[in-house]
C-alpha cells in the first residue's frame, strides 16, 4: 500500500469516527440534555475512545456548535433563496416581507433539520433561545437585508439587528410558540399570524 493510499484510508476512518461522534452526541443531547451528557457517554455511544472525541472536537461545546452548524445548512439554503427571490432591491416592502416569511414558514419550519435544530438549541440552553453568532447564520443574512432596507430608506432604524429581531419575534417565533407548523390544519392560523406580524412591524418601522 502506498503512502498516499494509507493517508487517504486514515482520513476516511477519521471522518467516519467524526460523523459517529456527531450522530451520537446529537442523539444524547436531544434525549438526555446537553448538560447531562458527558463526553464519556458520547464516546461510548459512538464506539470510540474519549481521547478520540477530544482530538476531533476539543470540548463538548464545540461538538454542539458543529452539530448546530450541520443542521442549519438546509435552513440557510432556504433563507438565502427566499431573500433573493422575495426581497430583491426595489421590491414592495410589505409584499416582499410577507412573501419571504410565508416561504420560510412553509419550507423551513416543518423540516426535520429545523425541528432538530430547535429542539437541540432548547435542550442545550435550558429552554431559552441561543442567539450567539455561531448559531445565527440565517439570521445574519436577514439582518443584512434589514440594513439594506434602512439604507434604501424603506424602513426607519439605526439598529438593523434590532429591527430584524423584532420582525422575527412578531412572525416566525410567534408561529413557533403558538402553532404546530407541521399540522395540516395550521395553514390559516399561521398565515394570520404572519400577516399581523408583518403589519405590526411596518407600523413600527415605516
SVG drawing of the C-alpha trace seen along z (x, -y; Angstrom):
<svg xmlns="http://www.w3.org/2000/svg" viewBox="-57 -57 61 59">
<polyline fill="none" stroke="black" stroke-width="0.4" points="0.0,0.0 1.4,-3.4 1.9,-6.3 -0.9,-8.2 -3.3,-5.3 -2.5,-4.9 -3.1,-8.6 -6.4,-8.5 -7.5,-5.4 -6.7,-7.1 -8.6,-10.2 -11.6,-8.1 -11.5,-6.3 -11.1,-9.6 -14.1,-11.1 -16.2,-8.0 -15.4,-8.5 -16.1,-12.2 -19.6,-11.6 -20.2,-8.8 -19.3,-11.2 -21.6,-13.9 -24.5,-11.5 -24.1,-10.1 -23.8,-13.5 -26.9,-14.8 -29.0,-11.8 -27.8,-12.2 -28.2,-15.9 -31.8,-15.6 -32.7,-12.8 -30.7,-13.5 -29.9,-17.2 -26.7,-18.9 -25.6,-19.4 -26.4,-15.9 -24.5,-14.3 -20.9,-13.5 -18.0,-13.1 -17.7,-9.6 -21.3,-8.9 -20.7,-10.3 -17.6,-8.2 -19.4,-5.1 -22.3,-5.7 -20.0,-6.5 -17.8,-3.4 -14.6,-5.5 -12.3,-6.5 -12.7,-9.6 -9.3,-10.8 -10.7,-10.5 -13.6,-12.7 -11.2,-15.4 -8.8,-15.0 -11.7,-15.8 -13.5,-18.5 -11.7,-19.7 -14.7,-20.0 -18.4,-19.4 -19.4,-22.9 -17.5,-22.6 -19.4,-19.4 -22.7,-21.2 -21.7,-24.1 -20.7,-21.7 -24.0,-19.8 -26.0,-23.0 -24.0,-24.2 -24.7,-21.0 -28.4,-21.3 -28.6,-24.9 -27.2,-24.2 -30.6,-23.3 -32.3,-26.2 -29.6,-28.5 -30.2,-27.5 -34.0,-28.1 -33.5,-31.5 -30.9,-32.7 -33.1,-31.7 -36.2,-33.3 -34.3,-36.5 -33.0,-36.6 -36.3,-35.7 -38.8,-37.5 -37.0,-40.7 -34.8,-41.9 -33.7,-45.6 -36.6,-47.8 -39.3,-45.4 -42.5,-46.4 -41.7,-46.2 -44.9,-44.7 -45.3,-42.2 -41.6,-41.2 -41.6,-40.7 -44.8,-38.7 -43.7,-36.5 -40.4,-35.9 -41.8,-34.9 -44.6,-32.8 -41.9,-30.9 -39.8,-30.3 -42.8,-29.1 -43.8,-26.7 -40.3,-25.4 -38.2,-25.7 -40.2,-25.4 -41.7,-22.0 -38.4,-20.5 -36.7,-17.8 -33.4,-19.6 -35.1,-22.8 -37.1,-20.9 -34.0,-19.0 -32.1,-22.4 -34.8,-24.0 -35.0,-21.0 -31.3,-20.8 -30.8,-24.5 -33.6,-24.3 -32.1,-21.2 -28.7,-22.9 -29.8,-26.2 -32.4,-25.1 -35.3,-26.3 -34.0,-29.8 -33.0,-30.6 -29.4,-30.9 -28.7,-34.0 -24.9,-33.8 -23.3,-34.3 -22.3,-30.7 -26.0,-29.7 -27.4,-32.5 -26.1,-32.4 -29.6,-32.5 -30.4,-35.4 -27.3,-37.3 -28.5,-37.1 -31.8,-38.7 -30.0,-41.4 -28.0,-42.3 -31.2,-42.7 -32.7,-44.9 -29.6,-47.1 -30.1,-47.4 -33.8,-48.4 -32.6,-51.1 -30.0,-52.4 -32.7,-52.5 -35.0,-54.4 -37.6,-51.7 -37.5,-51.4 -36.5,-53.8 -33.9,-52.3 -30.4,-52.9 -30.2,-49.3 -30.9,-46.8 -30.2,-43.9 -32.9,-45.0 -35.3,-45.5 -34.6,-42.0 -35.1,-40.6 -38.4,-42.4 -39.6,-41.1 -38.7,-37.5 -40.3,-37.7 -43.5,-39.0 -43.6,-36.3 -41.5,-33.2 -41.1,-33.0 -44.8,-33.7 -45.7,-30.9 -43.3,-28.6 -44.7,-29.4 -48.4,-29.1 -48.8,-26.6 -47.6,-23.2 -46.3,-24.2 -46.5,-20.6 -50.2,-20.2 -52.4,-20.1 -55.0,-22.5 -52.4,-25.1 -52.2,-26.9 -54.8,-29.6 -53.7,-30.3 -50.1,-30.6 -50.9,-33.0 -53.0,-35.1 -50.1,-35.4 -47.6,-36.2 -49.9,-38.9 -50.5,-40.5 -46.8,-40.4 -45.7,-42.0 -48.2,-44.8 -47.2,-45.4 -43.5,-45.6 -44.4,-48.1 -46.3,-50.3 -43.3,-50.4 -40.6,-50.9 -42.1,-52.9"/>
</svg>
